Amino acid sequence: RMSKANSHIDYLEFPAKSVEELNAVKDFFTEVFGWSYQQWGDDYADTNDSGVGSGINAEDPATAPLPVIYVTDIQAVYDKVKTAGASITKEIFNFPGGKRFHFQDPAGNELAVWSE
């Protein structure tokens, strides 16, 4: 579902505080921009209609949108992120489509890295 350019942001995840809020956001983007969504359970939906792929996450709501970077070797990038001094906020975990982890950059912004 996401593009495969190595080391590029290819996905943006928007937080929602509840399933109801997720549905409201999904309906909003559909009405305003014509995006269609794939539903993944009650608490996640994504689209490729938004240019960069994007999703709405009510399962584990964050406080800001989450940029997601695709890499071919997640373990190597995980090691580089730790060596460069960033804090890991979510260890590597599996999700439909691959694996990912989250980290904070030096300014405290949260990002994620994913791979198949």
Long-range contacts (C-beta under 8 A, 24 or more apart in sequence): 1-38, 1-46, 1-48, 1-53, 1-97, 2-53, 2-68, 2-70, 2-97, 2-114, 3-53, 3-70, 4-70, 5-70, 6-70, 6-71, 6-72, 7-69, 7-70, 7-71, 7-77, 8-69, 8-70, 9-52, 9-67, 9-68, 9-69, 10-52, 10-53, 10-68, 10-69, 10-70, 11-52, 11-53, 11-54, 11-55, 11-67, 11-68, 11-70, 11-114, 12-50, 12-52, 12-53, 12-54, 12-55, 12-65, 12-66, 12-67, 12-68, 13-54, 13-55, 13-56, 13-57, 13-62, 13-65, 13-66, 13-68, 13-112, 14-54, 14-55, 14-56, 14-57, 14-65, 14-66, 15-56, 15-57, 15-58, 15-61, 15-62, 15-63, 15-64, 15-65, 15-66, 16-56, 16-57, 16-58, 16-61, 17-58, 17-61, 18-58, 19-43, 19-58, 21-58, 22-56, 22-57, 22-58, 25-56, 26-56, 40-96, 62-110, 64-109, 64-110, 66-102, 66-110, 66-111, 66-112, 67-111, 67-112, 68-100, 68-111, 68-112, 68-113, 68-114, 69-111, 69-112, 69-113, 69-114, 70-113, 70-114, 70-115, 71-113, 71-114, 71-115, 72-115, 73-115, 74-98, 74-99, 74-100, 74-101, 74-113, 74-114, 74-115, 77-113, 77-115, 78-113, 81-113
